[in-house]
Amino acid sequence: MMPRRPPLPWPRLLSRRLLSGGDCSQPVETVELLGRSYPCDDFTNVTPRILSRVGRNLHNQAHHPLWLIKERIKSHFYSAYVGRWGNPLFSVHDNICPVVTVEQNFDSLLIPPNHPSRKRGDNYYLNRGTMLRAHTSAHQRELVSSGLDAFLLAGDVYRRDEIDATHYPVFHQVEGVRLFSEREVRDGEHLKLFESGGRRTPEKQEVHSLEAVKMVEVSLKQTLSRLVHHLFGADVEVRWVDCYFPFTHPSFEMEVRFRGDWMEVLGCGVMEQRLLDSAGAAAKVGWAFGLGLERLAMILYNIPDIRLFWSQDPRFLSQFRVEDVQQPVCFQVSGWSLPLLVLPSLSLSLALQPLSKFPPLHNDVSFWLPEEPHLFTVNDFYELVRSVGGDLVEKVQLVDQFTHPETGRRSLCFRITYRHMERTLTQQEVSGVHQMIGSRAQAELGLTGRFRPTS
């Protein structure tokens, strides 16, 4: 466990500065989002670039690759699990607002107050009490409280993270929950869900009977094995790895063997009974799982860069316009072109160029950390780079660290890779962005420049 880092002066300045369009003379005191106003405070760290992504709902845009994956998962559950009257057993919820309370995102899931996942440097806070959800699990309790026993939840989630081809501050998840009453899991007249005087072991929670947990675990693993066989093919190999989540026990990660490598595709487990008790479902036990849509889409559709999901380029989106969501798709990066009638807004030269094959530009930036190094986290720098460079930035790597032998101060050097998804960048335009990153890092993060504008 890590102690919570004290609030920085930078995010407060950054939020007011950026939310007002960069004009410090006209600070704003509220964040306007989806028709509501949220007061800013010393925890506010959401930026206009992130706010611009809220409401895009890529998972609900027809023929978008994330929509395709979501629809494949939904159709599988609709067809494979049917209630006694012939209706789908699982309901689907894919349009719930991503603005949640801190209590929803953490406390409702039994995440301790000092848990590192709560860190300000890892999340987007509108203020101390409100944030953009970091996982779809933030809605588990409210949906269970509404009386649902089996549901899928899809939505956009937000986390401050590193910058590379597989990480983006906004991504999309699908959550699944299934609850069972004693009648549903009873084996003859002998199986009981709960026991008194029990103790927590690696196999079960204190209040659960071992027999009931094993039946729930079997149901969970069978359900998810069927899902990945539906997505990856009947011959895909699956294995289970024990892990830890605050809101499930026992907990597992599922890995599949794909193209010769084992890859983790989802996390799951038996829901903590305290969570169900607080949601008014104390007489039931259940399982839950969560998976990332981008991760699945990049694997299944051969998409090389996570930034592509936000592209509006027809050369990308047209490849996923299929008549049947189950139809195989393999994204083609090169070796094809589109006629001009499909691309009225693009020039002929651009229309004939292969997407995302434009050359990268590498620029280094170095700086001394503040004398009080706990006032800086790497995610602060990543977020500043995203705010300035946007999707021109393909990757940020820490390439060198140095500690001064006399003063003890540390210096970091990052290599920033710039690459446009649709055209060739020039060093001149990249230099302007790079220099702004350096200037902003000094002014807003308390860094002392050892900047190298170009490499």
Residue pairs with C-beta under 8 A, 6 or more apart in sequence:
1 112
1 114
1 115
1 116
2 114
2 116
2 119
3 114
4 114
4 118
4 119
4 120
5 119
5 120
5 121
5 374
5 377
6 374
6 375
7 42
7 43
7 120
8 375
8 380
10 380
10 444
10 445
10 446
11 42
11 43
11 44
11 45
11 120
11 380
12 40
12 41
12 42
12 44
13 24
13 444
14 45
14 47
14 384
14 387
14 444
15 31
15 40
15 44
15 45
15 46
15 47
16 24
16 27
16 28
16 29
16 40
17 23
17 24
17 27
17 444
18 47
18 48
18 387
19 28
19 31
19 40
19 47
19 48
20 26
20 27
20 28
21 48
28 40
29 39
29 40
30 37
30 38
30 39
30 40
31 37
31 38
31 40
31 44
31 46
31 51
31 126
31 127
32 38
33 51
33 54
33 99
33 126
34 54
34 55
34 97
34 99
36 99
38 99
38 126
38 127
38 130
39 127
40 126
40 127
41 127
41 128
42 128
43 120
43 125
43 127
43 128
44 125
44 126
44 127
45 120
45 124
45 125
45 160
45 383
46 124
46 125
46 126
46 132
47 383
47 386
47 387
48 387
49 386
49 387
49 390
50 124
50 132
50 158
50 169
50 170
53 156
53 169
53 170
53 310
54 98
54 99
54 132
54 156
56 156
56 310
57 95
57 156
58 64
58 66
58 67
58 156
58 172
58 309
58 310
59 66
59 67
59 70
59 94
59 154
59 155
59 156
59 172
59 293
60 67
60 94
60 95
61 67
63 317
63 320
63 321
63 322
64 309
64 317
64 320
65 297
65 301
65 303
65 309
65 320
65 329
65 331
66 172
66 293
66 294
66 297
66 309
68 297
68 301
68 320
68 322
68 325
68 329
69 231
69 293
69 296
69 297
69 300
70 94
70 154
70 172
70 174
70 293
71 325
72 230
72 231
72 325
72 326
73 152
73 174
73 227
73 231
74 92
74 152
75 325
75 326
76 226
76 227
76 230
76 231
77 88
77 89
77 90
77 92
77 152
77 176
77 227
78 88
78 90
80 226
81 88
81 89
81 90
81 150
82 88
82 89
83 89
89 150
90 150
90 151
90 152
90 176
90 178
91 148
91 150
91 151
91 152
92 151
92 152
92 153
92 154
93 139
93 143
93 151
93 152
93 153
93 154
94 153
94 154
94 155
95 155
96 139
96 153
96 155
98 132
98 133
98 155
98 156
98 157
98 158
99 126
99 130
99 131
99 132
99 133
100 130
100 131
100 132
100 133
100 138
100 139
101 129
101 130
101 131
102 118
102 125
102 128
102 129
102 130
102 131
103 129
104 133
104 138
104 139
104 141
104 142
105 123
105 131
105 133
105 134
105 135
105 138
106 115
106 117
106 118
108 138
108 140
108 141
108 275
108 278
109 137
109 138
109 140
109 141
109 246
109 247
109 275
110 246
110 247
110 272
110 274
110 275
111 117
111 118
111 246
111 247
112 246
115 246
116 122
117 134
119 377
121 160
121 377
121 379
121 380
122 134
122 159
122 160
122 161
122 379
123 131
123 132
123 134
123 158
123 159
123 160
124 131
124 132
124 158
124 159
124 160
124 169
125 131
126 132
132 157
132 158
133 139
133 155
133 157
133 158
134 157
134 158
134 159
135 157
135 173
135 175
135 290
136 153
136 154
136 155
136 157
136 173
136 174
136 175
136 290
137 175
137 247
137 288
137 290
139 153
139 155
139 175
140 153
140 175
140 177
140 247
140 271
140 275
140 279
140 288
141 275
141 278
141 279
142 279
143 151
143 153
143 177
144 177
144 179
144 276
144 279
144 280
144 281
144 286
145 279
145 280
145 281
148 177
149 178
149 179
149 180
149 284
149 286
150 177
150 178
150 179
151 176
151 177
152 174
152 175
152 176
153 174
153 175
153 176
153 177
154 172
154 173
154 174
154 175
154 293
155 172
155 173
156 170
156 171
156 172
157 170
157 171
157 172
157 173
158 169
158 170
159 169
159 171
160 169
160 379
160 382
160 383
161 167
161 168
161 169
161 379
161 382
162 378
162 379
162 382
162 396
163 382
163 385
163 386
163 393
163 394
163 395
163 396
164 394
164 395
164 396
164 397
165 304
165 305
165 306
165 307
165 394
165 395
166 295
166 298
166 306
167 306
168 294
168 306
168 307
168 309
168 310
169 383
169 386
171 292
171 293
171 294
171 306
172 292
172 293
172 294
173 290
173 291
173 292
173 293
174 290
174 291
174 293
175 288
175 289
175 290
176 223
176 288
176 289
176 290
177 271
177 286
177 287
177 288
178 219
178 220
178 223
178 286
178 287
178 288
179 271
179 276
179 281
179 284
179 285
179 286
180 193
180 216
180 219
180 284
180 285
180 286
181 283
181 284
182 191
182 192
182 193
182 283
185 191
185 193
185 212
185 215
185 216
185 285
187 211
187 215
191 209
191 211
191 212
191 215
192 209
192 211
192 212
193 208
193 209
193 212
193 283
193 284
193 285
194 207
194 208
194 209
194 212
195 207
195 208
195 209
196 207
198 204
198 205
198 206
198 207
198 208
198 209
199 206
200 206
200 249
202 242
202 250
203 210
203 213
203 214
203 250
204 210
204 213
204 249
204 250
204 270
205 213
205 249
205 270
205 272
205 273
207 273
208 270
208 273
208 285
212 285
213 250
213 270
213 285
216 270
216 285
216 286
216 287
217 250
217 270
217 287
219 287
220 268
220 269
220 270
220 287
220 289
221 240
221 252
223 287
224 254
224 266
224 268
224 289
225 238
228 236
228 238
228 254
228 256
228 265
229 236
229 238
231 296
231 300
232 256
232 258
232 300
236 256
236 257
236 258
237 256
237 257
238 254
238 255
238 256
238 257
239 254
239 255
239 257
239 262
240 252
240 253
240 254
240 255
241 252
241 253
241 254
241 255
241 264
242 250
242 251
242 252
243 251
243 252
243 253
243 267
244 251
245 251
245 267
245 269
246 272
247 269
247 271
247 272
247 275
247 288
248 268
248 269
248 270
248 271
248 272
248 287
248 288
249 269
249 270
249 272
250 269
250 270
251 267
251 268
251 269
251 270
252 267
252 268
252 269
253 264
253 266
253 267
253 268
254 264
254 265
254 266
254 267
254 268
255 262
255 263
255 264
255 265
256 262
256 263
256 265
257 263
258 299
263 299
265 291
265 295
265 296
265 299
266 289
266 290
266 291
266 292
267 289
267 290
267 291
268 287
268 288
268 289
268 290
269 287
269 288
269 289
270 285
270 286
270 287
271 285
271 286
271 287
271 288
273 282
273 285
276 282
276 284
276 285
276 286
294 306
294 309
297 303
297 309
298 304
298 306
300 329
301 320
301 329
301 330
301 331
302 330
302 331
303 309
303 331
304 331
304 333
304 356
305 356
305 394
305 421
307 391
307 394
307 421
308 316
308 355
308 356
308 421
310 391
311 317
311 421
311 422
313 355
313 421
313 422
314 338
314 342
314 343
315 338
315 343
315 351
315 355
316 331
316 355
318 338
318 342
319 329
319 331
319 332
320 329
322 329
333 354
333 355
333 356
333 357
334 354
334 355
334 357
335 354
336 354
337 351
337 352
337 353
338 351
339 351
340 346
340 348
340 351
343 350
343 351
350 422
350 423
353 423
355 421
355 422
356 419
356 421
358 419
358 420
358 421
358 422
358 423
358 424
358 425
359 419
359 424
360 394
360 417
360 418
360 419
361 417
361 418
361 419
361 425
361 427
361 430
362 415
362 416
362 417
362 418
362 455
363 415
363 416
363 418
363 430
363 431
363 434
363 452
363 453
363 454
363 455
364 399
364 413
364 414
364 415
364 416
364 452
364 455
365 413
365 414
365 416
365 434
365 437
365 438
365 441
365 451
365 452
365 453
366 400
366 411
366 412
366 413
366 414
366 449
366 450
366 451
366 452
367 411
367 412
367 438
367 441
367 442
367 447
367 448
367 449
367 450
367 451
368 409
368 410
368 411
368 447
368 448
368 449
368 450
369 376
369 409
369 410
369 411
369 412
369 447
370 376
370 445
370 446
370 447
371 409
373 410
375 446
376 445
376 446
376 447
378 398
380 445
381 396
381 414
381 441
381 445
382 396
384 437
384 440
384 441
384 444
384 445
385 393
385 396
385 416
385 437
386 393
387 440
388 433
388 436
388 437
388 440
389 416
389 418
389 433
389 437
391 421
392 418
392 419
392 420
392 425
392 430
392 433
393 416
393 417
393 418
394 417
394 418
394 419
395 415
395 416
395 417
396 414
396 415
396 416
396 417
397 414
397 415
397 417
398 412
398 413
398 414
399 413
399 414
399 415
400 411
400 412
400 413
401 410
401 411
401 412
401 413
402 410
402 411
402 413
403 409
403 410
403 411
404 410
404 411
411 450
413 450
413 452
415 455
416 434
416 437
418 425
418 430
418 433
418 434
419 425
427 454
431 453
431 454
434 453
434 454
435 451
435 453
438 449
438 451
438 453
441 447
441 449
442 448
442 449
